[in-house]
C-alpha cells in the first residue's frame, strides 16, 4: 500500500538529521526541539507536528493533512490538531510565532524575515 510506504519513509529515523526554521531547530535523531539554542521539552506528537510544519513551510495545511502525520489508525479529531498547535505555541512563546491559523482551513508555518 502506497500510503504505508510513505508513512514508513516519513517516520524513518534517517530522513533528516536536523530541521531549522528561523529561531527553531529540531534534532531529528534525538527528537529534541531548540529555540535560540535553548532546549524545549515537547511530547512525541508535538515533535511530529513541528517537523511536519517545517517540512511544509509556506504551505497551507488542512487539519486532516496534519492528522495524517500520525497515520490512518490515529483516532484524533480536528480539535486534537488545534489543541496540539495551542500547546506548541505556548512552548515556543513569542520567540517563534511561526504557526498561523488560516480560518476555516487549518494552519500555515511561515518564518518571516526581520
Secondary structure, 3 states (H helix, E strand, C coil): CHHHHHHHHHHCCCCCCEEEECCEEEECCCCEEEECCEEECCCHHHHHHHHHHHHCCCCCEEHHHHHHHHCCCCCCCHHHHHHHHHHHHHHHHHHHCCEEEECCCEEEECCCCC
